[in-house]
């Protein structure tokens, strides 16, 4: 398949100053470090630059969880191979009819070595109060099934891949413990085909960090 027969679908939310991704975590601060006006003093006439300053937690916007997010001895973001986050064979799962997503939706499918993206439509509530309440999530049994199916990555267009009504996080624990990466807060999964496609979610290469924003996207046939 040639590049002209493919298109890219952006599956990421935009990070901006003041955005709340997860209640209780600080919003990003996006501001000038050196404004264009201030930079004029450093360069010849007619030349200016903008240098930005960003302060944020790793759990901002659409982000990827590495094993280090859950386990102290797990791989951090900088240790992930490009093969684990880019150009993955992918499948999208329709989970629009339930909040507690069990293993039944995944059974009978060829999932080995694939990125499994769970489409719940919850991203339609992004940046509203409703986004934080009663969100769709995977069950313990679903996580175990995905682990046994040897998937590479699991993504979801929801607040969290786990039920956060208690302090337990079985889905994170099971998947990250098996070196299966997680991407949360995806969007536009309704634009993906039921036929095979490629998925990428590449973070910046940062040491000693377990979670970092990504520009997630799919490459699909036109």
Buried (B, 14 or more C-beta within 10 A) or exposed (E): EEEEEBEEBBBBBEBEEEBBBBEEEEBBEBEEEBBEEBBBEEEEEEEBEEEEEEEBBBBBBBBBBBBBBBBEEBBBBBEBEEEBBEEBBBBBBEBEEEEEBBBEBBEEEEBEEBBBBBBBBBBEBBEEEEBBEEBBBBBBBBBBBBBEBEBBBBBBBBBBBBBBEEEEBBBBBBBBBBBBBBBBBBBBBEBBEEEEBBBBBBBEEEEEBBBBBBEBBBBBEE
